[in-house]
C-alpha cells in the first residue's frame, strides 16, 4: 500500500515554471501542481528543469546554455526547514515583503539576497541559524550566521563553481518567512537540506542481472549493469572566529605543506630543511599548517590578517587582493607576471583555432604566451612529463601544469598551485595507456568529481562505464557503501579509492598490481583527488619561486579587452542564458487544426524569446513535445535532439523568415517558400532534407523495428530512445539473448531486433560477435533518421 502524497502549501511553487525531462514520478508532478507550479513546453521558458537523468542532453543544455537550475525533487528539502520554523512559533511566506524579518540563504547571492541587503531591516542568515536556535532552545545572534561568513574547503569550492551556473537563476520559487525565510538558492539541487548536520542522504543504485524474471522491479533493465547513484555533496562550514581558523600559507613562495603522517621521515626532513631558508614569518606559517586535519592548499591572498613578507620595493609579490594600495590591479588580471609556453596540446588539436582561443583567454587575465620555451617563461602548460621541453622546465624550476589546472584557476580567478592529480602532467607519453586493459566504473562521486574521474580514466587509457557489470575490472569508490559497491564485492571486482588512479597517472605503475593494498582501500578520504606528495615533490619545488611583478609593469598594466560573451573562463567557450521575461499568452485564438505548434532549434535564447513573442501574437503555440510539433524552425540542419526527433514527425521544417513574414502579414502563411534548405549539410550527409520529410510522412522509418541499445551509448540512452521512438521504433529494456535474436530473425512475423552499441560497451556484445550477429554504432540511428534510410552496411561496430 503506497503512502499518501505529502501536502504542500498552496502557493509553495507559485513562481516556479518547470520543464520536465524524461520520465518523472507522477507524485512529483502532482506536488508541483498542488503548489501552483506551471509546466512549460520549452526549456528556454523554464525557471527550473526537473529530471531524474543527469546525463540527459537536455539537462546539459539547461545547465550550460540556459543557465537553469536542474532539480532532483526531494520532499525533505524545504519542508524540513519550513517545519522547524513553524513548529517553534515562526511563520513562513513565499514573498519577500515588509512582513519578512529574516531571509535564509546558503550563499550571499541571488535576487532576494540583493533585495534584502538593500532593505537593511531584514536579517540574513544561513540554515544553521535555525538548527542552532532549535537545538539550543534560544534565539541566536544573527550576526554570526550571515552567509558572507561561510567558507568552503578547496575541493568543495571546485564542486560549487561547476554548479554556480545552476544557482544564478534560482530566484524563483523561494520561501520567505516573517520569522525566518528560506530560498531554493539556499539548497543546490543535489544537496537536499536535512535538519541533521551533514546527514547522509544517498540514492540507491538498482542492480541488474540477466535473469528472465519479468517482475516490475526488473523493468527498464539491461544485462548485469547498474546506473550511477548521486549522493549529496558535503555542506559548507561556517567561518571560525578570528584566530581559530585553519592556518594559511603563501602559495606563491612555498611548497604547499603536506600532512605530516603521509611523507616518510627522510622526505619530511628534507622539506623542513628547505624551509630553514625561508624568512621566519614564512616558516612559522608553514609549520603552523603541518597537521593532517588541515587542508594542504590554501591561499594567503584571501586572508587580511597575515602580514606581507618584506621584499625589495621595486618588486611586488603576486598577491592580487592585498597589493599595496598604489599597485592594486583588477581581479581579472590575476595571471599578471605569468609567462606560459605550451607543449603537447598543439599536436593534439584538430582545430588550430582552439590554441588561439587559449592564448586569448590567458592574455585577457594578464598572462602572456610565448611561442617557444624561453628563460623568461614561468609556466609550462603540458600534458606529459616525457619530453625534452618538460625536462628543461623542471631543471630551470618552471611551474609545469596542465590545461585542467588552467581551467581551475580561471574559474577561481586565483593563482593557486596544482592540488589535484589532474593538475600535474602524466608520467607517460601522450597517448600512453597504462590502464588499457581496465574497464572502470565509479560510485559515490558526482558532478565535477565524476567528470574528473572520467578524464583520468581516459588519460590512463582505460574504458569508463557509468554502469557496473561483471566485465568491469575496477570500481572506484568514494566510500564503501551503495549497491554498486555491494555488487562489486559479490562479483569480486576490486574496489579502490581515487588515489589509485591518480598514482598511476603520476608514475606509480606498481599500483596496477596493488589494488588490494590498504593504501588504495582506505575510503572517506578528506581529499581523494589530492596527489601523493612524494610523486609531485619535484613539480612543486618550482612553486617556491615567486612570480615577480615589477612596479613598472603594475603601473603600466593594460589588460586586453574583456572576452566576448561566448568566451568564458573555461578553455572551451560556451554561451550563457539570457534571462527570459514572462511572455504573454497568445493574443489570438485559432482552432486547433489551424494552430501551428512550433519548436525552435539552433538559436540563442534571446532570439527564441523574440520569436515566441511573435508566435503568440499570431495565435500560435510552442509545442509541448516533439510528437505534438507541427513546425520546426531552424536556420540550418543541425544534429540536435529536437532536429533528429522532429524530422520524423513534423509537417514542416522552415526557416525563421517564415515566422517573420507571417508577423508582417499578421497571419500564418503557406510554408512552401520557406522550407529549410542547407546545401552544405545535404552534401556532407548525402541526402535531401525535402526527400527525407516526404519519406517520413509516408511511413515511419523504424516502424515494426525493435532496438536494443547498450547503456554506455553516446549520445545518451534517453536521447537515442527519444529519436528511435519518434521514428516509430521501440527500445527494449532488457538485453535480448542469442536465442531471442535468432527467433526474431527466422520468424518473419516477428519484429526485427537491431543492436546498437559503442566502443566502451564492447564487453556487453561479446556473445553477439562470437556468433556473428551484426552490431551497429549510433550512426545507424542518427544518420538514419536524418536521411530516412536503413543502412545496414555503413555503421558496423
C-alpha positions in Angstrom: 0.0 0.0 0.0 1.6 3.3 -1.1 1.9 6.2 1.3 -0.3 9.2 0.7 1.3 12.1 -1.1 2.5 14.8 1.3 0.6 18.1 1.3 2.3 21.3 0.3 1.4 24.9 1.0 -0.9 26.1 -1.8 1.4 28.7 -3.3 4.7 27.0 -2.5 5.8 26.7 -6.1 3.7 29.6 -7.5 6.8 31.3 -9.1 8.2 28.1 -10.5 8.0 27.4 -14.2 9.2 23.9 -14.8 10.2 21.8 -17.8 10.2 18.0 -17.2 13.0 15.9 -18.8 12.4 12.2 -19.2 10.0 10.1 -17.1 9.2 11.8 -13.8 7.5 10.2 -10.8 3.8 11.3 -11.2 3.8 12.2 -7.5 6.5 14.8 -8.1 4.4 16.4 -10.8 1.3 16.2 -8.5 3.2 18.0 -5.8 4.4 20.7 -8.1 1.0 21.4 -9.5 -0.5 21.4 -6.0 1.9 24.1 -5.1 0.8 26.1 -8.2 3.9 25.5 -10.3 3.4 26.0 -14.0 4.6 23.5 -16.6 6.1 25.0 -19.7 6.7 23.3 -23.0 10.1 24.8 -23.9 13.2 24.7 -21.7 14.1 28.3 -22.5 10.9 29.5 -20.8 11.5 27.5 -17.6 12.8 28.6 -14.3 13.7 25.1 -13.3 14.4 21.8 -15.1 13.0 18.7 -13.4 14.9 15.5 -14.2 15.9 12.1 -12.8 18.6 11.6 -15.5 21.6 13.8 -15.0 23.2 12.6 -18.3 20.2 13.6 -20.5 21.4 16.2 -23.1 18.5 18.5 -22.3 19.8 18.6 -18.8 23.2 19.5 -20.0 21.7 22.2 -22.3 19.8 23.6 -19.4 23.0 23.9 -17.3 25.5 25.0 -19.9 23.4 27.1 -22.3 20.3 28.3 -20.5 21.9 28.6 -17.0 19.0 26.9 -15.4 18.9 25.1 -12.1 18.4 21.4 -12.6 16.3 20.0 -9.7 16.1 16.4 -8.4 13.0 16.9 -6.3 13.2 15.9 -2.7 10.2 16.4 -0.3 12.7 16.8 2.5 14.4 19.9 1.1 12.3 22.8 2.1 9.6 21.1 4.1 12.2 20.2 6.9 13.2 23.8 7.3 9.6 25.1 7.0 8.5 22.6 9.6 11.2 23.5 12.1 10.4 27.2 11.9 6.6 26.9 12.1 6.7 24.2 14.8 8.7 26.6 17.0 6.4 29.6 16.5 7.7 31.2 13.4 5.8 31.9 10.2 6.8 31.3 6.6 5.7 33.0 3.4 6.6 32.9 -0.2 7.2 36.6 -1.0 9.9 38.9 0.3 7.9 41.9 1.6 7.7 44.2 4.5 6.4 41.5 6.8 9.6 39.4 6.4 12.1 39.7 9.2 14.6 37.0 8.1 15.9 35.6 4.8 17.6 32.2 4.9 20.1 31.5 2.1 23.3 29.4 2.0 25.3 31.9 0.0 25.5 35.6 -0.4 23.9 35.7 -3.8 20.6 35.8 -5.6 17.9 38.4 -6.4 16.2 38.1 -3.0 19.6 38.3 -1.2 20.4 41.6 -3.0 16.9 43.0 -2.2 17.3 42.1 1.5 20.7 43.7 1.7 19.3 46.9 0.3 16.5 47.0 2.8 18.8 46.6 5.7 16.0 45.7 8.1 15.9 42.0 7.1 18.2 39.7 9.0 20.1 37.4 6.5 21.2 34.1 7.9 22.1 30.5 6.8 20.1 27.4 7.6 22.5 26.8 10.5 20.8 29.6 12.4 17.5 27.7 12.5 19.2 24.5 13.5 21.3 26.1 16.3 18.3 28.1 17.6 16.2 24.9 17.8 19.0 22.7 19.3 19.9 25.3 22.0 16.3 26.4 22.5 17.2 30.1 22.3 17.4 32.7 19.6 21.0 33.0 18.4 22.7 36.2 17.3 22.0 36.5 13.6 25.3 38.4 13.0 27.3 35.2 13.4 25.2 33.4 10.8 25.5 35.8 7.9 26.1 33.8 4.6 29.1 36.0 3.9 30.9 34.2 6.8 30.7 30.9 5.1 33.9 29.3 3.9 34.3 26.3 1.7 37.2 23.8 1.6 39.2 23.8 -1.6 37.6 20.6 -3.1 34.1 21.9 -2.3 34.8 25.2 -3.9 35.6 23.5 -7.1 32.5 21.4 -7.0 30.4 24.5 -6.3 32.0 26.6 -9.1 30.8 24.0 -11.5 27.3 24.4 -10.1 27.2 28.2 -9.8 25.6 28.4 -13.2 22.7 26.4 -11.8 22.3 28.7 -8.8 22.3 32.0 -10.6 18.8 31.7 -11.8 17.3 30.1 -8.8 15.5 33.1 -7.6 12.0 31.9 -8.5 10.2 29.6 -6.0 11.8 31.0 -2.9 10.3 30.8 0.5 10.3 33.8 2.8 9.0 33.9 6.4 8.1 36.6 8.7 10.3 35.0 11.3 12.8 33.2 9.1 12.8 32.8 5.3 14.1 30.1 3.1 15.1 30.1 -0.6 15.9 27.5 -3.1 19.1 29.5 -3.7 19.7 28.0 -0.3 19.8 24.4 -1.5 21.8 23.4 -4.6 19.8 20.7 -6.5 22.0 17.8 -5.4 22.2 18.9 -1.8 18.9 18.2 -0.1 18.6 20.0 3.2 18.4 17.9 6.3 17.8 19.1 9.9 20.7 16.8 10.9 24.0 18.4 10.0 26.0 16.5 7.4 23.4 13.8 7.3 24.0 11.2 4.6 21.2 11.0 2.0 22.2 8.5 -0.6 20.2 7.4 -3.6 20.4 3.7 -4.0 21.5 2.1 -7.3 19.4 -0.6 -9.0 21.5 -3.6 -9.9 20.6 -5.5 -13.0 21.1 -9.2 -13.9 20.5 -11.4 -16.9 17.6 -13.4 -15.4 14.4 -13.8 -17.4 12.3 -12.5 -14.5 9.7 -10.1 -15.7 8.8 -8.7 -12.3 8.1 -4.9 -12.2 11.3 -4.1 -10.3 13.3 -5.5 -13.2 11.7 -3.5 -15.9 13.9 -0.9 -17.8 16.9 -3.1 -17.1 19.8 -4.5 -19.1 22.3 -7.2 -18.7 24.1 -7.0 -15.3 24.5 -3.3 -15.2 23.7 -0.6 -12.7 23.1 3.1 -13.2 25.2 5.5 -11.1 23.8 7.0 -7.9 24.0 10.6 -6.8 24.9 11.0 -3.1 24.7 14.5 -1.7 27.6 17.0 -1.6 29.1 18.0 1.7 27.8 21.2 3.3 29.7 24.4 3.9 31.4 25.3 7.1 30.8 28.5 9.0 33.8 30.7 9.4 35.5 30.3 12.7 36.1 33.4 15.0 39.3 35.3 14.3 42.4 33.4 15.4 40.7 30.0 15.4 40.6 29.3 11.6 42.9 26.9 9.8 46.3 28.4 9.0 47.1 29.7 5.6 50.3 29.6 3.6 51.8 31.8 0.9 51.3 29.6 -2.1 53.5 31.6 -4.3 56.5 31.4 -2.1 56.4 28.0 -0.5 55.9 24.3 -1.4 52.4 23.5 -0.2 52.7 21.6 3.0 51.5 18.1 3.2 50.1 16.1 6.1 52.9 15.1 8.4 51.8 11.5 8.6 52.0 10.9 4.9 55.6 11.7 4.0 58.3 9.4 5.1 60.6 10.8 7.7 63.6 11.4 5.4 61.4 13.4 2.9 59.8 15.3 5.8 63.3 16.2 6.9 64.4 17.4 3.5 61.3 19.6 3.1 61.7 21.0 6.6 65.4 21.7 5.8 64.3 23.6 2.7 62.0 25.7 4.9 65.0 26.9 7.0 66.0 29.2 4.2 62.6 31.0 4.4 62.1 34.1 6.5 60.9 33.5 10.0 57.3 34.7 9.3 57.1 32.4 6.3 58.5 29.4 8.2 56.0 29.9 11.1 53.1 30.0 8.7 54.3 26.8 7.0 54.9 24.9 10.2 51.6 26.0 11.6 49.8 24.0 8.9 51.6 20.7 9.4 48.6 18.8 10.6 46.6 16.1 8.9 43.4 17.9 10.0 44.2 21.0 7.9 43.9 21.1 4.1 47.2 21.5 2.3 46.4 24.1 -0.3 45.2 27.5 0.9 45.6 30.9 -0.5 47.1 33.7 1.6 45.6 36.3 -0.7 42.2 35.8 1.0 43.5 36.4 4.5 43.7 40.0 5.6 45.3 39.1 9.0 48.6 37.7 7.7 51.2 40.4 7.1 53.1 40.6 3.8 56.6 39.4 3.7 59.2 42.1 3.3 60.7 42.3 -0.2 62.5 44.8 -2.4 60.5 48.0 -3.0 60.6 47.6 -6.8 59.2 44.1 -6.9 55.6 43.1 -5.9 54.8 39.5 -4.9 51.7 38.1 -6.7 49.0 38.7 -4.1 46.3 40.4 -6.0 43.8 41.1 -3.3 46.3 42.5 -0.8 48.7 44.5 -3.0 49.8 47.9 -1.7 47.2 50.5 -2.5 49.4 52.1 -5.3 49.7 48.8 -7.1 46.3 47.4 -6.8 45.0 45.7 -10.0 41.6 44.2 -11.0 40.8 40.6 -10.3 40.7 39.9 -14.0 44.5 40.3 -14.0 45.4 37.5 -11.7 47.8 36.0 -14.2 49.9 39.1 -14.4 53.6 38.2 -14.4 52.9 34.6 -15.7 54.5 33.7 -19.0 53.3 30.5 -20.5 54.8 28.1 -23.0 52.6 25.4 -24.4 53.7 21.8 -25.2 51.9 18.6 -26.2 48.5 20.1 -26.7 49.0 21.8 -30.1 49.9 18.5 -31.7 46.5 17.0 -30.4 44.4 19.9 -31.6 42.5 19.2 -34.8 41.1 22.7 -34.7 44.2 25.0 -34.5 41.9 28.0 -33.8 41.5 26.5 -30.3 45.1 27.3 -29.4 44.4 30.9 -30.4 41.4 30.9 -28.0 43.6 29.6 -25.2 46.1 32.4 -25.8 43.4 35.0 -25.9 41.9 33.8 -22.6 45.3 33.8 -20.8 46.1 37.3 -22.1 42.7 38.5 -21.1 43.6 37.7 -17.5 47.0 39.4 -17.6 49.2 36.5 -18.7 51.5 36.1 -21.7 52.0 33.2 -24.0 55.4 32.8 -25.7 55.7 30.8 -29.0 58.6 28.8 -27.6 60.0 27.9 -24.2 62.5 30.5 -23.1 64.2 31.5 -19.8 61.6 34.2 -19.2 58.7 31.6 -19.1 57.3 31.0 -15.6 54.9 28.1 -16.6 54.9 25.2 -19.0 51.4 24.1 -20.0 51.9 20.4 -20.9 50.1 17.0 -20.7 53.1 14.8 -20.2 56.4 14.6 -18.3 58.0 12.8 -21.2 59.5 15.5 -23.4 62.8 17.5 -23.6 60.8 20.7 -23.0 59.4 19.3 -19.7 62.9 18.2 -18.6 64.3 21.7 -19.3 61.5 23.3 -17.5 62.0 21.1 -14.5 65.7 21.9 -14.4 65.0 25.6 -14.6 62.4 25.4 -11.8 59.5 26.4 -14.0 55.9 25.5 -13.0 54.7 22.5 -15.1 50.9 22.3 -15.1 48.1 21.0 -17.3 45.2 22.6 -19.1 43.0 21.2 -16.3 44.9 23.3 -13.8 44.5 26.3 -16.0 40.7 25.8 -16.1 40.6 25.6 -12.4 42.5 28.9 -11.8 40.4 30.6 -14.5 37.3 29.6 -12.7 38.6 30.7 -9.3 40.4 33.8 -10.7 43.2 33.0 -8.2 46.7 31.8 -8.9 46.7 28.6 -6.8 49.2 25.7 -7.0 48.1 22.4 -8.5 46.3 20.4 -5.9 44.7 17.6 -7.8 46.3 14.7 -9.7 44.9 16.1 -13.0 46.7 19.4 -12.4 50.1 17.7 -13.0 51.5 16.3 -16.2 51.2 12.5 -16.5 54.3 10.4 -16.2 54.0 8.7 -19.6 54.0 10.0 -23.2 50.8 11.5 -24.7 48.6 8.6 -25.8 50.3 6.1 -23.5 47.8 3.7 -22.0 49.0 2.1 -18.8 45.3 1.1 -18.0 44.4 -0.1 -21.4 43.1 -3.4 -20.1 40.9 -1.9 -17.4 37.1 -1.1 -17.6 36.5 1.3 -14.8 33.2 2.3 -13.1 32.8 4.8 -10.2 30.4 5.2 -7.3 29.7 7.9 -4.8 31.2 10.7 -6.9 29.1 13.4 -8.6 29.4 16.4 -10.8 33.0 17.8 -11.2 34.5 14.8 -9.3 32.8 12.3 -11.5 33.9 14.3 -14.6 37.5 14.3 -13.3 37.5 10.6 -12.9 36.2 10.1 -16.4 39.1 12.3 -17.7 41.6 10.4 -15.5 40.4 7.1 -16.9 40.6 8.4 -20.4 44.2 9.7 -19.9 45.2 6.4 -18.4 43.8 4.5 -21.5 41.0 2.8 -19.6 37.4 2.4 -20.6 34.9 4.2 -18.5 31.3 2.9 -17.9 28.6 4.7 -16.0 27.1 1.3 -15.1 28.7 -1.7 -13.3 28.7 -5.2 -14.9 30.7 -8.4 -14.4 33.2 -7.2 -17.1 34.3 -4.2 -15.1 37.8 -4.7 -13.7 37.8 -1.9 -11.1 35.2 0.1 -9.1 36.5 3.5 -7.8 34.6 4.3 -4.6 34.2 7.4 -2.6 33.0 5.3 0.4 32.5 1.6 1.0 28.7 1.6 0.5 26.0 1.6 -2.1 24.6 -1.2 -4.3 27.4 -0.9 -6.8 29.9 -1.5 -4.0 28.0 -4.4 -2.7 27.6 -5.9 -6.2 31.3 -5.4 -6.9 32.2 -7.3 -3.8 29.8 -10.1 -4.8 31.4 -10.3 -8.3 34.9 -10.0 -6.8 35.6 -6.7 -8.7 38.4 -4.8 -6.9 37.2 -1.6 -5.1 39.7 1.2 -4.8 39.8 4.9 -3.9 40.5 7.7 -6.4 44.2 7.9 -5.3 44.8 4.6 -7.1 44.1 6.1 -10.5 45.9 9.4 -9.5 49.1 7.5 -8.6 49.1 5.6 -11.9 48.8 8.9 -13.8 51.7 10.3 -11.8 54.0 7.4 -12.4 53.4 4.8 -9.7 52.7 1.9 -12.2 53.1 -0.6 -9.3 49.6 0.5 -8.3 48.3 -1.5 -11.2 49.2 -4.7 -9.2 48.3 -3.2 -5.8 44.5 -2.9 -5.9 44.3 -4.8 -2.7 46.8 -2.7 -0.8 45.4 -0.9 2.3 46.6 2.5 0.8 44.0 2.1 -2.0 41.2 0.5 0.0 41.0 3.4 2.6 37.8 5.3 1.8 36.2 8.5 3.1 39.4 10.4 2.5 39.3 14.2 3.1 40.5 14.8 -0.4 40.6 11.7 -2.6 41.9 13.6 -5.6 45.0 15.1 -3.8 48.2 13.8 -5.3 50.5 11.5 -3.4 53.2 14.0 -2.1 56.4 12.1 -3.0 55.2 11.7 -6.6 55.0 15.5 -7.1 57.7 16.9 -4.9 59.9 17.8 -7.9 57.0 19.5 -9.6 56.0 21.5 -6.5 59.6 22.8 -6.0 59.0 25.4 -8.6 56.2 26.9 -6.6 58.8 28.1 -4.0 59.9 30.6 -6.7 57.5 33.6 -6.6 56.1 35.1 -9.7 57.6 38.6 -9.7 55.8 41.7 -11.0 57.8 44.9 -11.2 56.3 48.1 -10.1 56.7 49.4 -13.7 54.7 46.5 -15.0 52.0 47.1 -12.5 51.8 50.8 -13.2 51.7 50.3 -16.9 49.3 47.3 -17.0 46.7 47.5 -19.7 44.6 44.3 -19.8 43.2 43.3 -23.2 39.5 43.9 -23.9 37.1 41.7 -22.0 36.3 38.4 -23.6 33.3 38.2 -25.9 30.2 36.8 -24.3 30.8 33.4 -25.8 34.3 33.2 -24.4 34.1 32.4 -20.7 36.8 31.4 -18.3 36.6 27.8 -19.4 39.0 26.9 -22.2 36.1 25.6 -24.2 33.7 28.5 -24.9 30.0 28.3 -24.0 27.1 30.7 -24.1 25.1 31.7 -21.1 21.4 32.0 -20.8 19.9 35.5 -21.1 17.1 35.9 -18.7 13.7 35.3 -20.4 10.9 37.5 -19.1 7.4 36.4 -18.7 5.7 36.0 -22.1 2.0 37.0 -22.6 -0.5 34.3 -23.6 -1.4 34.1 -27.3 -3.5 37.2 -28.2 -5.4 35.4 -31.0 -7.3 32.2 -30.6 -7.2 29.8 -33.5 -9.0 26.5 -33.9 -6.7 23.5 -33.1 -6.4 22.4 -36.7 -5.2 25.9 -37.8 -2.9 26.4 -34.9 0.8 25.9 -35.6 2.6 24.1 -32.7 6.2 25.2 -33.0 9.6 24.3 -31.7 12.9 26.1 -32.3 16.4 24.7 -32.6 19.9 26.2 -33.1 19.1 29.7 -31.8 20.3 31.8 -28.9 17.8 32.1 -26.0 17.3 35.9 -26.6 16.3 35.2 -30.2 14.0 32.4 -29.2 12.3 34.8 -26.8 11.6 37.3 -29.7 10.3 34.5 -32.0 7.9 33.2 -29.3 6.5 36.7 -28.7 5.7 37.0 -32.4 4.3 33.4 -32.5 2.0 34.2 -29.5 0.8 37.4 -31.1 -0.2 35.5 -34.2 -2.1 32.8 -32.1 0.5 30.1 -32.5 1.7 27.8 -29.6 5.0 26.4 -28.5 4.7 22.6 -28.8 4.6 20.6 -25.6 6.7 17.9 -27.1 8.3 16.9 -30.4 5.5 14.5 -31.1 2.9 17.3 -30.9 5.1 19.7 -33.1 3.8 20.7 -36.5 6.6 23.2 -37.4 10.3 23.1 -36.6 12.0 26.4 -37.1 15.8 26.2 -37.8 18.3 28.2 -39.8 20.4 25.2 -40.8 20.5 21.4 -40.5 21.8 20.5 -37.0 22.1 17.2 -35.3 20.3 18.3 -32.1 17.8 16.2 -30.2 15.0 18.4 -31.4 16.0 18.2 -35.1 16.6 14.5 -35.1 13.3 13.8 -33.3 11.3 16.3 -35.2 12.3 15.2 -38.7 10.3 12.0 -38.2 7.1 13.7 -37.1 6.7 17.4 -38.1 4.8 18.6 -41.1 7.2 21.4 -41.9 10.9 22.4 -41.2 11.1 26.1 -42.1 13.5 29.0 -41.7 12.8 31.8 -39.3 11.9 34.0 -42.3 8.6 32.2 -42.4 7.7 33.4 -39.0 8.9 36.9 -39.8 6.8 37.1 -42.9 3.8 35.7 -41.0 4.3 38.5 -38.5 4.4 41.1 -41.2 1.2 39.8 -42.7 -0.4 39.2 -39.3 -1.4 35.7 -40.2 0.2 32.3 -40.8 1.1 31.9 -44.5 2.0 29.0 -46.7 5.3 27.3 -45.8 6.4 26.2 -49.3 8.6 29.2 -50.0 10.3 29.0 -46.6 11.3 25.3 -46.4 14.7 24.8 -44.9 17.5 24.1 -47.4 21.1 23.5 -46.3 23.2 22.6 -49.3 26.4 22.2 -47.2 24.8 19.7 -44.8 23.0 17.9 -47.6 26.2 17.3 -49.5 28.0 16.3 -46.3 25.4 13.6 -45.4 24.4 12.8 -49.0 20.7 13.4 -48.5 17.9 15.7 -49.4 16.0 17.2 -46.5 12.9 17.6 -48.6 13.0 13.9 -49.6 13.6 12.8 -46.0 10.5 14.7 -44.9 8.5 13.1 -47.7 9.6 9.6 -46.7 8.9 10.2 -43.1 5.3 11.3 -43.9 4.7 8.2 -46.0 5.8 5.7 -43.3 7.9 5.9 -40.0 11.4 4.7 -40.7 11.6 2.3 -37.7 8.1 1.1 -37.8 7.9 -2.6 -36.6 11.6 -2.4 -35.5 12.8 -3.2 -32.1 16.2 -1.8 -30.8 18.4 -2.9 -28.0 20.8 0.0 -27.2 23.7 -0.6 -24.7 23.8 1.8 -21.7 27.1 3.5 -22.4 25.9 4.8 -25.8 26.7 8.3 -26.8 24.5 10.3 -27.1 22.8 9.1 -24.0 20.4 6.2 -23.9 17.5 8.5 -23.2 18.3 10.6 -26.3 18.6 7.6 -28.5 15.3 6.2 -27.2 13.6 9.5 -28.0 14.9 9.6 -31.5 14.0 5.9 -32.2 10.5 6.2 -30.8 9.7 9.4 -32.8 10.7 7.4 -35.9 8.3 4.6 -34.9 10.6 2.2 -33.3 10.6 0.6 -29.8 13.5 0.3 -27.5 13.9 -3.0 -25.5 14.5 -2.5 -21.8 16.3 -5.9 -21.4 19.2 -7.2 -23.4 18.0 -9.9 -25.8 19.6 -13.4 -25.7 21.1 -15.0 -28.7 18.1 -17.4 -28.8 15.7 -14.4 -28.8 17.5 -12.7 -31.6 17.5 -15.9 -33.8 13.8 -16.4 -33.1 13.0 -12.9 -34.4 15.3 -13.3 -37.3 13.9 -16.6 -38.5 10.3 -15.9 -37.9 9.2 -13.2 -40.4 6.0 -12.5 -38.4 8.1 -11.2 -35.5 9.7 -7.7 -35.5 13.4 -7.3 -36.3 15.7 -6.6 -33.4 18.5 -4.2 -34.2 21.5 -3.9 -31.8 23.2 -0.6 -31.2 26.4 -0.2 -29.1 29.7 1.7 -28.7 33.4 1.1 -28.1 33.0 1.4 -24.3 30.3 -1.3 -24.3 32.1 -3.9 -26.5 32.3 -6.3 -23.5 28.5 -6.4 -23.4 28.4 -7.6 -27.0 31.0 -10.5 -26.8 28.4 -13.2 -27.4 26.9 -11.4 -30.4 30.4 -11.0 -32.0 31.2 -14.6 -31.3 28.1 -15.8 -33.0 28.4 -13.5 -36.0 25.4 -11.2 -35.1 25.6 -7.6 -36.5 26.0 -4.8 -34.0 25.8 -1.2 -35.3 27.1 2.1 -33.9 25.0 5.1 -33.0 25.2 6.5 -36.6 22.8 3.8 -37.7 20.1 5.7 -35.9 21.4 9.3 -36.1 22.3 9.4 -39.8 19.5 7.0 -40.5 16.7 9.4 -39.3 18.4 12.4 -40.9 18.4 10.6 -44.3 15.4 8.5 -43.5 17.1 5.3 -44.7 18.1 2.0 -43.2 21.8 1.4 -43.9 22.9 -2.0 -42.6 26.3 -1.8 -44.2 27.9 1.5 -43.3 27.9 1.6 -39.5 29.2 -1.7 -38.1 30.8 -1.7 -34.7 
